[in-house]
């Protein structure tokens, strides 16, 4: 009879009912088996027994009071917290514990249970180990499947990345080839334009000498206008040549000490002679010595002044000033014209960049400020612009050599 009841515990799905039948053999209502969990090393109900118990603290205290070899009597709540039943704890092999609930059997009556406990514990322990192994295998299989999927995804990404890098290199090479051809074209075109422009200037000079004094007023007016257009064309060609030199790293600088006051005054005087629409006001001209190439710095300041006049057609004044800041001198040119939108100011010194508003109204290639920025950079200075919608102030800074007394 007892062996048949024990055999019923093999059915995990109906184990707790079989355990209740075995408990009835000993005159009790319920039977629990606690074994060491293989994963976490803690006493837990064996597989097939209820895993959630009312008032877990009471059950834990009862288990802790069970001796390593013997029995312990007390009470435990089951199946509800409010229902407290008499309990007997019997220690088994490998730190296991068998608990009988309900009834009050004598020590002699539970002795057979202590005898067969190694068989029960062995059954549940092997089952727990097998379950743990199955869990680990299932986890390992899932992990391997995830790893294989991840590896496959990585391979696809690697292929796409490789294709993207190859395409990027092709695009980069195509852009570089295009830029090289463009620069080569501009260089050739600029040099080719130099000769006919020089010839036109010579013809105009000869023509001006051949025109009789009586016709000079009318014919001379056309000759002057032609000379102005030739000057514009010459400046554009010079800008293109400078850009090509900058791109090729062939821009040569001959540095020397320069009196900044003299340089600014000369450029202001020259520019003032070419305009009747604007008065150039010189303010706070600091008397300092800087190191640089005079022609190139004249080019930068001349570009600032010509832009200030061009982009302020409704104004009548341009302000030029220089001031000392720490160990630098700051030279600025302010106009009272159309201004530059904030989102376009960061691009204003880029090559071929034209402000949208101005490009529709004023001619130009957008090279002058790019060249100016490169020149100032080679002089160890900085260049910038400030504009609030009511005009613009372009400036550059230069390191000081000394202040003139």
C-alpha positions in Angstrom: 0.0 0.0 0.0 2.7 2.5 1.0 4.8 1.7 -2.1 1.8 2.3 -4.3 1.2 5.7 -2.7 4.9 6.6 -3.2 4.7 5.5 -6.8 1.8 8.0 -7.3 4.3 10.8 -6.7 6.0 10.1 -10.1 3.1 11.9 -11.9 4.2 15.5 -11.6 0.9 16.9 -12.9 -1.0 15.2 -10.1 1.7 15.1 -7.5 0.1 17.3 -4.9 -3.0 15.1 -4.9 -0.8 12.0 -4.6 1.1 13.6 -1.7 -2.3 14.3 0.0 -3.1 10.6 -0.3 0.3 9.7 1.2 -0.4 12.2 4.0 -3.7 10.4 4.7 -1.8 7.2 5.2 -0.1 8.9 8.2 -3.3 10.4 9.5 -2.6 13.9 8.1 -4.2 16.2 5.5 -1.2 17.5 3.5 2.4 16.5 2.7 5.1 18.9 1.4 8.6 18.2 0.3 11.2 20.9 0.3 14.5 20.4 -1.6 17.5 22.6 -2.4 16.9 24.4 -5.7 19.8 23.6 -8.1 19.9 27.1 -9.5 19.9 29.3 -6.4 20.8 26.9 -3.6 17.7 27.7 -1.5 15.1 25.3 0.1 11.9 25.5 -2.1 8.9 23.3 -2.6 9.8 20.4 -4.9 8.5 20.5 -8.5 4.7 19.7 -8.6 4.0 21.2 -5.1 2.4 24.6 -4.6 5.2 27.2 -5.0 3.3 30.0 -3.3 2.5 29.5 0.4 0.4 31.7 2.7 2.5 33.8 5.2 5.9 32.8 3.8 7.7 34.2 6.9 5.9 31.6 9.1 6.9 28.8 6.7 10.5 30.0 6.6 10.7 30.2 10.4 9.3 26.7 10.7 11.9 25.3 8.2 14.8 27.1 10.0 13.7 25.5 13.3 13.8 21.9 11.9 16.9 20.0 13.2 19.3 18.5 10.8 18.5 15.0 12.0 15.1 14.6 13.6 11.6 16.0 13.8 10.1 19.4 14.7 6.5 20.1 15.7 4.7 23.3 15.3 1.9 24.9 13.3 1.6 26.4 9.8 -1.1 28.3 7.9 -2.6 26.4 4.9 -4.3 26.6 2.6 -5.3 30.0 3.8 -3.4 32.4 6.1 -6.3 32.2 8.6 -6.3 28.4 8.7 -3.5 27.2 11.0 -2.8 23.5 11.0 -0.6 21.4 13.3 2.7 20.6 11.4 5.5 18.1 11.7 8.9 18.7 10.0 11.1 15.7 9.2 14.6 16.2 8.1 15.8 14.3 5.1 19.0 13.7 3.1 20.8 16.6 1.3 19.2 19.2 3.7 15.7 18.3 2.5 12.6 18.6 4.7 9.3 16.7 4.6 6.4 18.5 6.2 3.1 16.9 7.3 0.1 19.2 8.0 -3.1 18.4 9.9 -3.4 15.5 12.3 -1.1 14.6 15.1 0.7 11.2 14.4 3.1 9.7 16.9 6.8 9.4 16.3 6.3 5.7 15.6 3.7 6.4 13.0 6.0 8.7 11.0 9.1 6.5 11.3 8.4 4.8 7.9 8.3 8.2 6.3 11.8 8.9 7.5 12.9 5.6 6.2 11.6 6.2 2.7 12.6 9.9 2.5 15.9 9.2 0.7 13.8 7.6 -2.1 11.5 10.6 -2.3 14.3 13.1 -2.1 16.3 11.3 -4.8 13.3 11.3 -7.1 12.7 15.1 -6.7 16.3 16.0 -6.8 17.0 14.2 -10.0 13.8 15.7 -11.5 15.0 19.2 -10.3 18.4 18.7 -11.8 16.8 17.4 -15.1 14.5 20.4 -15.1 17.4 22.8 -14.5 19.4 21.2 -17.3 16.4 21.5 -19.7 16.0 25.1 -18.7 19.7 25.8 -19.3 19.5 23.9 -22.7 16.4 25.9 -23.7 18.1 29.1 -22.7 21.2 28.2 -24.5 19.3 27.3 -27.6 17.4 30.6 -27.5 20.8 32.4 -26.9 22.3 30.6 -29.9 19.3 31.4 -32.1 19.6 35.1 -31.1 23.3 35.0 -31.7 22.8 33.5 -35.1 20.1 36.1 -36.0 22.4 38.8 -34.7 25.3 37.5 -36.7 23.2 37.3 -39.8 22.0 40.9 -39.2 25.6 42.0 -38.7 26.6 40.3 -41.9 23.9 42.1 -43.8 24.8 45.5 -42.1 28.5 44.8 -42.9 27.6 44.2 -46.6 25.5 47.4 -46.7 28.2 49.4 -45.0 30.8 48.1 -47.4 28.6 49.0 -50.3 27.9 52.4 -48.8 31.6 53.0 -48.2 32.5 51.9 -51.8 29.8 54.2 -53.1 31.0 57.0 -50.9 34.5 56.6 -52.2 33.2 56.6 -55.7 31.1 59.8 -55.0 34.1 61.4 -53.3 36.4 60.6 -56.2 33.8 61.9 -58.7 33.4 65.1 -56.7 37.2 65.5 -56.5 37.6 64.9 -60.2 34.8 67.4 -60.9 36.4 70.0 -58.6 39.8 69.4 -60.2 38.3 69.9 -63.7 36.4 73.0 -62.6 39.5 74.5 -61.0 41.6 73.6 -64.1 38.9 75.2 -66.4 38.8 78.4 -64.2 42.6 78.6 -64.3 42.8 78.2 -68.0 39.8 80.5 -68.7 41.3 83.2 -66.4 44.6 83.2 -68.1 43.0 83.1 -71.5 40.9 86.2 -70.5 43.9 88.1 -69.3 45.3 88.7 -72.8 42.2 90.1 -74.5 41.4 92.2 -71.5 44.9 93.7 -71.6 44.5 94.3 -75.3 41.1 96.0 -74.8 42.6 98.3 -72.2 45.4 99.2 -74.6 43.0 100.0 -77.5 40.9 102.2 -75.2 44.0 104.2 -74.2 45.0 104.6 -77.8 41.4 105.6 -78.7 41.3 108.1 -75.9 44.4 109.8 -77.4 43.0 109.8 -80.9 39.7 111.4 -80.1 39.7 115.2 -80.9 39.4 117.5 -77.9 36.0 118.8 -79.4 34.5 115.3 -79.3 36.2 114.3 -76.0 33.2 115.2 -73.8 30.8 112.8 -75.5 33.2 110.1 -76.8 35.3 110.3 -73.6 32.2 109.5 -71.6 31.8 106.2 -73.5 35.5 105.5 -73.1 35.3 106.0 -69.3 32.3 103.7 -69.1 34.1 101.1 -71.1 37.2 101.4 -68.8 34.9 100.8 -65.8 33.5 97.7 -67.3 37.1 96.5 -68.2 38.1 97.2 -64.6 35.2 95.0 -63.3 36.2 92.2 -65.7 39.8 92.5 -64.6 38.9 92.3 -60.9 36.8 89.1 -61.6 39.6 87.5 -63.5 42.1 88.4 -60.7 39.7 86.9 -58.1 39.5 83.6 -60.1 43.3 83.4 -60.4 43.6 84.1 -56.6 41.1 81.3 -55.8 43.1 78.9 -58.0 46.3 79.9 -56.2 44.6 79.4 -52.8 43.2 76.0 -53.8 46.6 74.8 -55.1 48.5 76.3 -52.1 50.5 78.6 -54.4 49.5 81.9 -52.9 52.9 83.5 -52.0 53.2 86.1 -49.2 56.1 88.6 -48.6 55.7 89.8 -45.0 57.0 93.1 -43.8 56.2 95.6 -41.0 53.3 97.9 -42.0 52.0 101.1 -40.5 48.3 100.4 -40.2 47.3 104.1 -40.2 49.0 104.7 -43.4 47.6 101.6 -45.1 44.0 102.4 -44.1 44.3 106.1 -45.0 45.6 105.3 -48.5 42.9 102.7 -49.2 40.2 105.0 -48.0 41.5 107.9 -50.1 41.7 105.7 -53.2 38.2 104.3 -52.8 36.7 107.7 -52.0 38.1 108.9 -55.4 36.1 106.2 -57.2 32.7 106.9 -55.6 30.4 110.0 -55.6 27.5 108.3 -53.8 29.1 107.6 -50.4 31.3 109.5 -47.9 33.8 107.3 -46.2 34.3 108.3 -42.6 37.5 107.3 -40.8 37.1 106.9 -37.0 39.5 106.0 -34.2 42.4 105.0 -36.5 44.8 103.3 -34.2 48.5 103.9 -34.8 50.1 100.5 -34.8 52.6 98.4 -36.6 51.5 95.0 -38.0 53.3 92.3 -40.0 51.9 91.2 -43.3 51.9 91.6 -47.1 50.7 95.1 -47.9 49.1 94.4 -51.3 47.0 91.5 -49.9 45.8 93.5 -46.8 45.0 96.4 -49.2 43.0 93.8 -51.2 41.0 92.8 -48.1 40.2 96.3 -47.0 39.4 97.4 -50.6 37.0 94.4 -50.8 35.3 95.4 -47.6 34.9 99.0 -48.8 33.6 98.2 -52.3 31.1 95.7 -50.8 29.9 98.3 -48.3 29.3 100.8 -51.1 27.7 98.2 -53.4 25.3 96.8 -50.8 24.1 100.1 -49.3 22.7 101.9 -52.5 20.3 104.0 -50.4 22.8 105.1 -47.8 25.4 107.9 -48.1 28.0 106.9 -45.6 30.5 104.1 -44.8 32.4 104.0 -41.5 35.9 102.7 -41.2 37.6 102.3 -37.8 40.4 100.4 -36.1 40.8 99.7 -32.4 43.1 97.9 -30.0 41.9 94.8 -28.2 44.4 93.1 -26.0 47.4 92.1 -28.3 45.4 92.6 -31.5 44.1 95.4 -33.6 40.6 95.2 -35.1 39.8 96.9 -38.4 36.1 97.2 -39.3 34.0 98.6 -42.2 30.4 99.4 -41.5 27.6 100.1 -44.0 24.0 101.0 -43.6 22.5 98.9 -46.3 20.4 95.7 -46.7 22.1 93.6 -44.0 22.6 89.8 -43.9 20.1 87.3 -42.5 21.5 85.5 -39.4 21.2 82.0 -40.9 23.4 83.1 -43.9 26.1 84.9 -41.9 28.0 81.6 -41.2 28.4 80.9 -44.9 29.2 84.4 -46.1 33.0 83.6 -46.3 32.5 80.4 -48.3 33.7 80.1 -51.9 31.1 81.2 -54.5 28.5 81.9 -51.7 26.0 84.7 -52.4 23.3 85.9 -50.0 20.0 85.1 -51.6 18.6 88.6 -51.3 21.7 90.3 -52.7 22.3 87.8 -55.5 19.2 88.9 -57.3 20.1 92.6 -57.1 23.9 92.8 -57.3 26.4 91.2 -59.6 29.4 89.2 -58.5 30.8 85.7 -58.1 31.0 85.5 -54.3 34.8 85.2 -54.3 36.0 88.4 -52.7 35.1 87.5 -49.1 36.4 83.9 -49.5 39.8 85.3 -50.7 39.8 87.9 -47.9 39.2 85.2 -45.3 42.1 83.1 -46.7 44.4 86.1 -46.7 43.6 87.0 -43.1 44.0 83.4 -42.0 47.5 83.3 -43.5 48.3 86.5 -41.5 47.3 84.7 -38.2 44.2 86.8 -37.8 40.4 86.3 -37.7 37.6 87.6 -39.9 33.9 88.0 -39.3 30.7 89.9 -39.8 28.0 91.3 -37.6 24.6 92.3 -39.1 21.3 93.2 -37.5 19.2 93.9 -40.6 20.1 97.6 -40.7 23.5 97.3 -42.3 26.5 95.1 -41.8 29.9 95.4 -40.1 32.8 93.4 -41.6 36.0 93.1 -39.6 39.3 91.4 -39.3 41.9 91.2 -36.5 45.6 91.2 -36.8 48.4 90.4 -34.2 50.2 93.5 -33.1 53.9 94.0 -33.6 54.0 97.3 -31.7 52.1 100.5 -30.9 53.4 103.6 -32.5 53.8 106.5 -30.0 
